[in-house]
Amino acid sequence: MKFVIAMILAVATMISMVAAECPNACSAHGKCGAYDMCLCYRNWMSNDCSERICQFGLAHVDTPKGDLDSSSGVLTGPGTTVVTNDAVFPYGTTEQYPATVDADGNVLTNSAHEYRECSNKGMCDRSTGTCACFEGYDGSACQRASCPSNADGVCSGHGTCETISEIAERDFGNVYKLWDEDSTMGCVCDGGYTGSDCSERICKYGADPLYYDDEQNIRYSNWTYQFYTKAAGTTITGNYSLVLYDSFGEDWQTATLDWNATCETVTQALEELPNNVVPAGTVRCYKSDKTNDGVGIGQEADGVEPIYDAGMWLHSKYTIAFPSNTGKLKQIAINKYLDGTRPTLFTDELSPTLGWHIYPNGFTGEDTDMVADRCEDVTVTLNAGTTTHYLGGLDTAETKLLKKCLGDVNGDSTDNVEVYDWDYGTKYNPHLIKLVDATQDSAITTTDQNGDTDTDYQLTQYPVTQLCAKSDSGAKTAAGYDVDGYGIYVCANRNPPGFYAVLYYDTGVSATNPFRLFTRAAADYASTTEFYVYTTTGHLQMVNENSAAYTTADSYSTANKVDLHYSNTLYTTNYTDTQTGNVGAMDCETVDSSLNEYGSLDCLSKNDYVMVLSTGSTTHNAADLAANPIYPNMYTVKKISREDKSLTGENMAFEKDSERIRNQIVLDYSMNTDFRWDGGTTSAVDTAAMVYKFYPPVEAKLYHYAGECSHRGICNTKTGLCDCFPGYSSDNCGMVNALSN
């Protein structure tokens, strides 16, 4: 009997053990727990742990989870955690969207893109644990939007696929930190290609031949670059390359150039670039004679343009211009690393102070003329005053016509005055004009050595310049005409480009010469030189009189000032030097100009047009005038930010003012002057500047004169060749040809 009982107990025990076995032994991907339930290992799921969990990513599109706890009632709130210890949500989740909070526990209402399997843009293959992404998405968790591709490959084989944060970084160091910084992808096309997939060819650029004539000339790129040291008696050795960017943004690097190369050598190196990037015989070049190359003193005298600094010794300085490279080009660069990471340009100093500056001279190229309205029957001269320059040479009729041409100055025609329906202009809203040298279009009367009058009806008299091309020299000399026998060479400046000037009307300063200029163009011209005047229906608006913009500060060391000259970064601070509340911010994100917040009259965003002028003094004084460039540039805002505090760095002299330098504006070009902070309105010598936002004319008033096929043909995006309209020819349709059909 005892034996039978024992057998029954043994069988019962075996049956009990079988009943406690989990499904499929948890497929060896989990352990069997209470109630015959598998507790799956990480990244495994289902009742027998046989299915894999795919990778999670930030959801491109959020989806509801629904009634996860099967309560059949109203979904629990975002603060209630359900289904803890779930394979997919081991720490639980919520039925409604989770409550996203900040570091202080405050609920953030504007939030989204929670983690989801396959980022909600793919289906999970449970057998392999890999995501099968929907079309247009890829990545291990389908976390990226795919770049366009075709038979030629990703981005058509003519570009690189990059994240939106990488693309932002390319654009003057902009920062993109939204949820999709590593998810949104795009093609960055190679030079000469465009389109979302880089499959379209770009045709050759040119200038509309109907745009320019005897009075309206093309503005083209013009840069100065110079090598300097911050100590006397130093010697530079070695070579470098110039980097030029074409109309497509492609970079081209010249052959090796000696630090003290002649203009002829520099010109040749540029014109020898492949693919006819720079047409032969077109580069204009001038090498300064006030440098430490055995000719000059190595330190420009005070008053020499555009920036004098007693702590800066120039060794070589060049100005180069590209009349045949149409359009707005990226600023040139210098490469001194021609042998891997080893510099090929250096000095004999133990602690090298070698550096270089690059800046435009007020004659930048452009695709669109925004100051295109010729004031007919008006010419002016330029004259120098103590605190302002001014327009002269106007008779009564011309004065009336000029007032009518200038018109409205602030975008509000209701406050216009006089029968001419115009505004006087103020330092808050000055007039923007463009001046074009009219010398070559006037017959010039001279008296010869015998006292006889000779009128130059053939117009052989042109404006002259030291910026010459080889084709200008003719049979004279390689440098042009030696006009005074002392080695100062000039050549004819045919079809000179126009330059900007900024003016207001004030009879209180001068009843006879009331058209006053904030800029200093009279410094370069005789008072008898006549100019055509072009105006615009766009307008300038001071952004904030309380926000001062500067490039250097008087408290900085000499070495730091030299390095910061010709910078493309503006620092902005409160003009009263109060570092509370507003500290110079001008961005539209944090400043509400509609409420006149912190005294703001306007605000700035990326890609706004701006001009920078020293007009902040209560009375525009001689220091303000001297700080402004002869030829002001129109800039584009490429980045506007409030940077993190920097407690350490190579420029220790101004790190102590870290709060003052946090608000920064990065421009597309370097500035051709020095705006210096010295305490703001409390200092008579402070030349910190005001930033002016330029509102362009309406589209109908803009002249887009530079572009593909010179806007006189259709670009075949498959071949990259122009199909010119009848009457136009050449590879960019830039030539008028009556025989062309």
C-alpha positions in Angstrom: 0.0 0.0 0.0 2.8 2.3 0.9 4.4 1.6 -2.4 1.3 2.6 -4.3 1.0 5.8 -2.4 4.6 6.7 -3.2 4.1 6.0 -6.9 1.1 8.2 -7.0 3.0 11.1 -5.3 5.9 10.7 -7.8 3.5 10.9 -10.8 1.8 13.9 -9.3 5.1 15.6 -8.8 6.1 15.0 -12.4 2.7 16.3 -13.6 3.2 19.4 -11.4 6.7 20.0 -12.9 5.3 19.8 -16.5 2.6 22.2 -15.7 5.1 24.8 -14.4 7.1 24.8 -17.7 6.9 28.2 -19.6 6.0 28.3 -23.3 8.7 27.0 -25.5 11.1 27.2 -22.6 11.1 31.0 -23.3 13.0 30.2 -26.5 16.2 30.5 -24.5 15.7 34.3 -24.5 14.2 34.7 -21.1 13.6 33.0 -17.8 10.5 31.3 -16.5 8.8 33.1 -13.7 5.7 32.8 -11.6 2.4 31.8 -13.2 4.2 30.1 -16.1 5.1 33.5 -17.5 8.4 34.2 -19.4 10.4 37.2 -18.3 12.2 38.0 -21.5 15.7 39.2 -21.8 16.4 42.7 -23.1 15.2 43.3 -26.7 13.1 40.1 -26.8 9.3 39.9 -26.5 6.1 37.8 -26.8 4.8 35.1 -24.5 7.6 32.8 -25.3 10.3 35.4 -25.9 10.7 34.3 -29.5 10.2 37.7 -31.1 12.7 40.5 -31.2 12.2 44.1 -30.4 13.6 46.6 -33.0 15.5 49.7 -32.3 13.8 52.8 -31.1 14.2 56.4 -32.4 12.5 59.7 -32.0 9.1 59.4 -33.7 8.8 61.4 -36.9 5.0 61.3 -36.2 3.6 60.6 -32.8 0.8 57.9 -32.4 -1.5 57.2 -29.5 -1.0 54.1 -27.4 -4.6 53.6 -26.3 -6.0 51.6 -23.4 -2.8 49.7 -22.5 -4.1 48.5 -19.1 -7.4 47.2 -20.5 -9.4 49.3 -18.0 -12.0 50.1 -20.6 -12.4 53.5 -19.1 -11.1 57.0 -19.9 -7.4 56.9 -20.8 -5.3 57.7 -17.8 -3.5 61.0 -17.7 0.1 61.7 -18.8 1.3 61.5 -15.2 0.0 58.0 -14.7 2.4 55.1 -15.5 0.9 51.8 -16.7 2.2 48.4 -17.9 5.4 48.4 -15.9 7.8 45.5 -16.5 6.5 45.2 -20.1 9.1 43.9 -22.6 8.8 47.0 -24.8 8.3 49.4 -21.9 10.2 47.9 -19.0 9.9 51.0 -16.8 6.3 51.6 -17.8 4.7 54.1 -20.1 1.5 56.3 -20.3 -1.7 56.0 -22.2 -1.8 59.6 -23.0 1.2 61.5 -24.3 3.8 61.7 -21.5 4.2 64.8 -19.4 7.5 66.4 -20.6 9.0 68.6 -18.0 12.0 70.9 -17.7 14.7 70.7 -15.1 12.5 72.5 -12.6 9.6 70.1 -13.0 7.5 72.5 -15.1 5.3 70.8 -17.6 6.2 71.6 -21.2 3.1 71.8 -23.4 4.9 72.3 -26.7 6.6 68.9 -27.0 6.5 65.9 -29.2 8.5 63.1 -30.9 8.7 60.6 -28.1 10.7 57.4 -28.7 9.0 54.8 -30.8 10.0 51.5 -32.3 11.3 52.1 -35.8 10.6 55.8 -35.2 7.0 55.2 -36.3 8.3 55.1 -39.9 8.8 51.4 -40.4 7.6 47.9 -39.5 9.6 45.7 -37.2 10.6 42.2 -38.4 10.2 40.3 -35.2 12.3 37.4 -36.5 15.4 39.4 -37.1 14.8 42.5 -34.9 15.4 44.8 -37.8 13.2 47.7 -39.1 11.8 47.5 -42.6 11.6 51.3 -43.2 8.9 52.9 -45.2 10.0 54.5 -48.5 11.9 57.7 -47.8 13.4 56.6 -44.5 16.4 54.7 -43.5 18.7 53.9 -40.6 18.7 51.1 -38.1 15.6 52.6 -36.4 14.3 54.4 -39.5 15.4 57.5 -37.7 16.6 59.4 -40.8 14.8 60.8 -43.7 16.5 59.4 -46.8 18.3 61.6 -49.2 16.9 61.5 -52.8 18.6 58.9 -54.9 18.4 57.6 -58.5 20.3 55.3 -60.8 23.3 57.5 -60.4 23.3 57.0 -56.6 22.5 59.1 -53.6 22.2 62.8 -54.5 22.6 61.6 -58.1 26.3 61.1 -57.4 26.8 64.9 -57.4 26.5 65.7 -53.8 26.8 64.5 -50.2 23.9 63.5 -47.9 24.1 65.4 -44.6 22.0 66.1 -41.6 20.3 69.4 -41.1 22.6 70.2 -38.2 25.6 69.6 -40.5 24.2 71.8 -43.2 23.6 74.6 -40.6 27.2 74.3 -39.4 28.4 74.8 -43.0 26.4 78.0 -43.1 28.7 80.3 -41.1 28.6 78.0 -38.0 24.9 78.2 -37.4 23.4 75.9 -34.8 20.4 73.6 -35.3 19.4 71.8 -32.1 15.7 70.8 -32.7 14.5 67.2 -32.3 15.3 66.3 -35.9 18.9 67.6 -35.9 20.2 64.1 -36.8 17.0 63.0 -38.6 16.2 65.5 -41.4 18.6 64.9 -44.2 19.4 66.8 -47.4 21.7 66.9 -50.3 24.6 69.3 -50.4 25.3 69.6 -54.1 28.7 69.8 -55.7 29.5 73.1 -57.5 27.6 73.3 -60.8 24.6 71.1 -59.7 21.4 71.9 -58.0 18.0 70.5 -57.1 16.8 68.5 -54.1 18.6 65.4 -55.6 21.5 67.4 -57.2 20.4 66.0 -60.6 20.1 69.4 -62.4 23.0 71.2 -64.0 23.6 74.9 -63.4 24.3 76.9 -66.5 27.0 79.6 -66.8 26.4 82.9 -65.1 26.5 86.2 -66.7 25.2 89.8 -66.5 22.1 90.9 -68.5 23.5 92.9 -71.4 20.5 95.2 -71.3 21.3 96.2 -67.7 24.6 98.0 -68.2 25.1 101.1 -70.4 27.0 104.3 -70.4 25.6 105.3 -67.0 24.8 102.1 -65.2 27.7 99.7 -64.6 28.1 96.3 -63.1 29.3 95.9 -59.5 31.8 93.1 -59.2 33.8 91.5 -56.4 36.8 93.5 -55.1 38.9 92.3 -52.1 42.0 93.4 -50.3 44.2 90.9 -48.4 47.3 91.6 -46.4 49.9 89.7 -44.4 51.0 91.3 -41.1 53.0 90.7 -37.9 52.5 92.3 -34.6 56.2 93.0 -34.1 58.8 95.2 -35.9 61.8 93.7 -37.6 60.3 90.3 -38.4 60.8 88.4 -41.6 58.1 86.4 -43.4 59.2 83.3 -45.3 57.2 80.8 -47.4 54.2 80.7 -49.6 50.4 80.3 -49.7 47.5 79.7 -52.1 44.5 81.9 -52.7 41.1 80.2 -52.6 38.5 81.7 -55.0 34.8 80.8 -55.0 32.9 80.8 -58.3 29.3 81.7 -58.9 28.3 78.1 -58.0 30.1 78.2 -54.6 32.8 75.8 -55.7 36.2 76.6 -54.3 39.3 76.8 -56.5 42.9 77.0 -55.2 45.6 78.7 -57.1 49.2 77.5 -57.6 51.7 78.3 -54.9 52.3 82.0 -54.4 55.3 83.6 -52.6 54.3 85.9 -49.7 55.7 88.8 -51.6 54.7 87.9 -55.2 54.2 90.5 -57.8 50.7 91.5 -59.0 51.6 89.8 -62.3 52.2 86.5 -60.6 49.1 86.7 -58.5 47.0 87.6 -61.6 48.6 84.7 -63.6 47.9 82.2 -60.9 44.2 83.2 -60.8 43.7 83.3 -64.5 45.4 79.8 -64.9 42.7 78.1 -62.8 41.0 75.4 -64.9 37.6 75.5 -66.6 38.1 79.2 -67.4 37.0 80.0 -63.9 38.7 83.4 -64.3 38.9 84.6 -67.9 42.3 85.5 -69.1 43.3 89.2 -69.0 40.4 90.2 -66.6 41.8 90.2 -63.1 42.7 93.7 -61.8 45.4 93.9 -59.2 47.2 96.5 -57.1 50.1 95.8 -54.7 50.5 98.4 -52.0 53.8 100.2 -51.8 53.4 100.9 -48.1 54.6 97.5 -46.8 57.7 95.9 -45.5 58.9 94.4 -48.8 61.9 96.5 -49.2 60.0 99.4 -50.7 57.8 100.8 -47.9 58.1 101.3 -44.2 56.1 98.3 -43.2 53.5 100.3 -41.2 50.9 102.4 -43.0 50.9 106.0 -41.9 48.1 107.3 -39.7 45.3 108.3 -42.0 46.0 105.6 -44.6 42.8 103.6 -45.4 41.1 101.8 -44.0 42.5 100.9 -40.6 45.7 102.3 -39.0 47.1 100.4 -36.0 50.5 101.2 -34.5 50.8 97.5 -33.5 50.4 96.1 -37.0 53.3 95.8 -39.4 52.2 95.0 -43.0 54.5 92.9 -45.1 52.5 92.6 -48.3 49.1 93.9 -49.3 47.1 93.3 -52.5 43.8 94.4 -53.8 42.3 92.2 -56.5 39.0 92.6 -58.5 37.1 90.3 -60.9 35.1 92.3 -63.5 34.3 89.1 -65.5 33.2 87.0 -62.6 29.6 88.1 -62.4 27.4 87.9 -59.3 27.7 87.8 -55.6 30.7 85.6 -54.8 31.8 84.2 -51.4 34.8 86.0 -49.9 38.2 84.7 -50.9 40.3 82.8 -48.5 44.0 82.0 -47.9 45.5 78.5 -47.4 48.9 78.4 -45.7 48.8 74.6 -45.2 50.2 73.4 -48.5 52.1 70.5 -47.0 49.6 68.6 -45.0 49.3 70.0 -41.5 52.7 71.8 -41.7 52.3 75.5 -42.4 54.2 76.8 -45.4 54.0 80.4 -44.4 55.9 81.5 -41.2 58.1 84.1 -39.6 61.5 84.1 -37.8 59.8 84.8 -34.5 60.0 82.4 -31.6 56.3 83.1 -30.9 54.9 83.8 -34.3 52.6 86.8 -34.7 51.9 86.3 -38.4 48.3 86.8 -39.5 46.3 88.1 -42.5 43.2 90.1 -43.1 40.7 89.8 -46.0 38.0 92.4 -46.6 35.8 93.8 -49.4 36.3 97.4 -50.4 32.7 98.5 -50.7 32.5 97.1 -54.3 31.1 93.7 -53.7 29.4 91.7 -56.5 25.7 91.3 -56.6 23.0 89.3 -58.4 20.3 92.0 -57.8 20.5 95.7 -58.1 18.4 97.1 -55.2 19.4 100.7 -55.8 18.6 100.8 -59.5 16.6 104.0 -60.1 18.6 106.6 -62.1 17.8 110.2 -61.1 17.6 111.6 -64.6 19.3 115.0 -65.4 21.1 115.1 -62.0 24.8 114.9 -61.4 26.5 115.7 -58.1 30.0 116.3 -56.8 31.5 115.1 -53.5 32.9 117.5 -50.9 34.5 117.0 -47.5 33.3 118.6 -44.3 34.5 118.3 -40.7 31.7 116.1 -39.3 30.1 115.0 -42.6 30.8 114.9 -46.3 28.2 116.4 -48.5 26.8 116.5 -52.1 27.6 119.5 -54.2 27.4 120.7 -57.7 23.6 120.9 -57.7 21.7 123.8 -59.2 18.1 124.7 -58.3 16.5 122.4 -60.9 18.8 119.5 -59.9 18.0 120.0 -56.2 14.3 119.7 -56.9 14.8 116.6 -59.1 17.0 114.9 -56.5 14.4 115.5 -53.7 11.7 113.9 -55.9 14.0 111.0 -56.7 14.9 110.4 -53.0 11.2 110.1 -52.1 10.1 108.2 -49.0 12.8 107.2 -46.5 11.0 105.1 -43.9 8.3 103.0 -45.6 5.6 105.4 -44.5 4.5 107.9 -47.2 2.0 109.6 -44.9 4.8 111.7 -43.3 6.3 112.9 -46.5 6.8 116.6 -47.0 6.8 119.3 -49.6 5.5 119.1 -53.1 8.3 116.7 -53.9 6.6 114.0 -51.7 9.8 113.1 -49.9 11.4 112.7 -46.5 14.5 114.6 -45.3 16.0 111.6 -43.7 17.4 111.3 -40.2 20.0 109.2 -38.5 17.2 106.8 -37.8 16.1 106.5 -41.4 18.8 107.9 -43.8 18.6 107.8 -47.5 20.6 105.1 -49.4 22.0 106.2 -52.8 24.5 104.8 -55.3 27.0 107.0 -57.1 28.6 106.2 -60.4 31.6 108.2 -61.7 30.5 110.1 -64.8 33.9 111.2 -65.9 34.1 109.0 -69.0 30.8 110.3 -70.3 31.7 113.9 -70.4 33.8 115.7 -73.1 36.7 117.2 -71.3 38.2 120.6 -72.3 41.9 121.1 -71.7 44.5 123.7 -72.5 47.7 122.6 -74.1 51.2 124.0 -73.5 50.6 126.6 -76.3 47.5 127.9 -74.6 45.2 126.4 -77.2 41.9 124.9 -76.1 41.4 121.2 -76.9 38.1 119.4 -76.4 38.2 115.7 -76.0 35.2 114.7 -78.0 36.4 111.1 -78.3 36.1 110.7 -74.5 39.6 109.3 -74.2 39.7 110.7 -70.7 38.5 108.1 -68.2 38.5 107.8 -64.4 41.9 106.4 -63.4 42.8 103.7 -60.9 45.8 101.8 -59.5 43.8 98.6 -59.8 44.9 97.4 -63.2 44.7 94.3 -65.4 47.4 93.2 -67.9 45.1 94.0 -70.7 45.0 97.7 -69.5 48.8 98.2 -70.0 48.9 98.0 -73.8 52.4 98.9 -75.0 53.1 101.0 -72.0 54.3 99.1 -68.9 53.2 96.0 -67.1 51.7 98.1 -64.4 49.9 100.7 -66.5 50.8 104.4 -67.0 53.6 106.0 -64.9 51.7 109.3 -64.5 54.3 111.2 -62.5 57.6 109.5 -63.2 57.9 108.3 -59.6 56.6 104.7 -60.1 53.0 105.4 -59.3 51.2 103.6 -62.0 47.5 104.0 -63.0 45.3 102.8 -65.8 41.9 103.8 -67.2 39.0 102.8 -65.0 36.5 102.2 -67.8 32.9 101.6 -66.7 33.6 102.0 -63.0 31.2 100.3 -60.6 28.9 102.3 -58.5 29.3 102.6 -54.7 26.9 103.3 -51.9 26.5 106.5 -49.9 24.2 107.3 -47.0 22.7 110.8 -46.6 20.2 113.0 -44.9 19.0 116.6 -45.6 19.7 119.2 -43.0 19.7 123.0 -43.8 20.7 123.6 -40.2 24.2 122.2 -40.9 24.5 124.1 -44.2 21.8 126.0 -46.1 23.9 125.9 -49.3 24.9 122.2 -49.0 22.2 120.5 -47.1 22.6 117.0 -48.5 24.9 115.5 -45.8 26.7 112.2 -46.0 27.5 109.8 -43.1 30.1 108.2 -45.4 33.4 109.6 -46.7 33.5 109.1 -50.4 34.9 112.6 -51.0 38.2 111.4 -49.6 39.0 109.7 -52.9 37.8 112.2 -55.4 38.4 115.8 -56.5 35.5 118.2 -55.7 35.0 118.6 -59.4 34.4 115.0 -60.2 30.7 114.4 -61.2 28.6 111.4 -60.4 25.3 110.0 -61.6 22.9 109.4 -58.7 20.8 106.2 -58.3 18.1 105.9 -55.6 15.9 103.2 -54.2 12.3 102.7 -53.1 13.7 100.5 -50.3 14.7 102.0 -47.0 17.1 101.9 -44.1 15.9 101.5 -40.6 18.1 101.9 -37.5 17.5 98.7 -35.4 18.1 100.0 -31.9 19.7 103.2 -30.8 20.5 101.7 -27.4 22.4 98.7 -28.9 26.0 99.5 -29.9 27.8 97.3 -32.4 31.6 97.0 -32.4 34.5 94.9 -33.6 37.2 96.0 -31.0 37.2 97.7 -27.6 39.6 100.3 -26.4 40.4 98.1 -23.4 41.7 95.3 -25.5 45.4 94.6 -25.9 47.1 95.8 -29.0 47.6 92.3 -30.2 43.9 91.4 -29.8 42.8 94.5 -31.6 45.0 93.7 -34.6 43.6 90.2 -34.8 40.0 91.5 -34.7 40.4 94.1 -37.4 38.4 93.4 -40.6 36.3 90.8 -38.8 32.9 89.6 -40.0 31.6 89.4 -36.4 29.9 92.2 -34.7 29.5 92.3 -30.9 26.5 94.1 -29.6 26.0 95.6 -26.2 24.0 98.3 -24.4 25.1 101.7 -25.4 25.0 102.9 -21.8 27.2 99.9 -20.8 24.5 98.6 -18.5 24.7 94.9 -18.4 21.2 94.2 -17.1 18.0 93.8 -19.0 18.9 94.4 -22.6 22.6 93.8 -23.3 22.5 94.7 -27.0 20.3 92.0 -28.3 18.8 92.7 -31.8 17.4 89.3 -32.8 13.7 89.0 -33.6 13.5 85.8 -31.4 14.1 87.5 -28.1 13.3 91.2 -28.8 9.8 92.4 -29.6 10.3 95.5 -31.7 6.6 96.0 -32.0 6.5 96.9 -28.3 9.6 99.1 -28.6 11.2 96.6 -26.2 14.5 98.0 -24.8 14.1 100.9 -27.2 14.2 98.7 -30.3 12.9 100.2 -33.5 13.3 96.9 -35.4 14.9 93.5 -35.1 17.1 91.2 -37.2 16.8 87.7 -38.6 19.1 85.5 -40.6 19.4 86.7 -44.2 18.4 90.3 -43.5 20.3 93.0 -45.3 22.2 95.4 -43.1 24.6 98.3 -43.2 26.8 99.3 -40.2 27.6 103.0 -39.6 28.9 105.0 -36.7 26.0 107.5 -36.1 25.3 106.9 -32.5 26.7 110.1 -31.0 24.2 112.8 -29.9 25.9 115.0 -32.5 27.6 113.3 -35.4 31.2 114.2 -34.8 34.6 113.9 -36.6 35.3 110.6 -34.8 32.1 109.1 -36.1 32.9 110.3 -39.6 36.4 108.9 -39.5 35.1 105.5 -38.3 32.8 105.1 -41.3 34.3 103.6 -44.4 34.8 105.6 -47.6 32.8 102.9 -49.4 30.2 101.2 -47.2 29.3 97.6 -47.8 25.8 96.1 -47.8 26.0 92.9 -45.7 23.8 89.9 -45.2 23.2 88.6 -41.7 24.3 84.9 -41.7 24.1 84.2 -38.0 22.7 86.1 -35.0 23.1 84.5 -31.6 23.7 84.8 -27.9 26.8 82.7 -27.4 27.8 80.8 -24.2 30.0 82.5 -21.7 33.7 81.7 -22.4 35.9 81.8 -19.3 39.1 80.8 -21.1 40.5 81.4 -24.5 43.3 82.9 -26.5 41.8 86.4 -26.4 42.0 86.7 -22.6 41.9 90.5 -22.7 38.3 90.6 -23.7 37.2 87.3 -22.1 36.7 89.3 -18.9 33.9 91.2 -20.7 32.3 87.9 -21.6 28.8 89.2 -21.0 29.4 92.1 -23.3 30.5 89.9 -26.2 27.8 87.2 -26.0 25.4 88.9 -28.4 27.0 88.4 -31.8 26.1 89.1 -35.5 28.0 87.2 -38.1 28.0 88.8 -41.6 28.7 87.3 -45.0 31.7 89.6 -45.5 34.4 91.1 -43.3 34.0 94.8 -42.4 36.3 97.4 -44.0 36.6 99.6 -41.0 37.1 99.4 -37.2 34.2 100.2 -34.9 35.6 100.6 -31.5 33.8 100.4 -28.1 35.0 102.8 -25.5 32.2 103.1 -22.9 29.4 104.0 -25.3 27.6 107.4 -25.0 29.8 108.4 -22.1 32.9 108.7 -24.3 33.6 111.3 -26.9 35.9 109.0 -28.9 33.6 105.9 -28.9 32.9 104.9 -32.5 30.7 101.9 -31.9 28.2 101.6 -34.7 24.5 101.5 -35.3 23.1 98.6 -37.3 20.7 99.5 -40.0 18.3 97.0 -41.5 17.6 97.5 -45.2 14.2 96.7 -46.6 14.6 96.1 -50.4 12.2 97.5 -52.9 9.2 95.4 -53.9 9.9 92.7 -56.5 8.8 94.8 -59.4 11.4 97.4 -58.5 14.3 95.0 -58.2 16.6 94.3 -61.2 17.9 90.8 -61.1 20.7 91.3 -63.6 23.2 88.5 -62.8 22.2 84.9 -63.1 22.2 81.8 -65.3 22.3 82.5 -69.0 22.4 86.2 -68.1 18.6 86.1 -67.8 18.6 86.1 -71.6 18.2 82.4 -72.2 16.8 79.2 -70.8 19.1 76.8 -68.9 19.0 73.2 -70.1 19.4 71.5 -66.7 20.4 68.2 -68.2 23.3 69.5 -70.2 24.2 72.7 -68.3 24.1 74.6 -71.6 22.2 77.9 -72.3 19.5 78.1 -75.0 19.7 81.8 -75.7 16.8 83.9 -76.8 16.8 85.4 -80.3 19.3 88.3 -80.5 21.6 86.9 -77.8 24.6 84.6 -78.0 27.8 83.3 -76.3 27.9 80.5 -73.7 26.1 82.6 -71.1 23.8 84.5 -73.5 25.6 87.7 -72.4 26.2 89.1 -75.9 23.8 91.0 -78.0 23.9 89.6 -81.5 21.5 90.8 -84.1 22.3 87.8 -86.3 21.5 85.2 -83.6 18.2 83.5 -83.8 
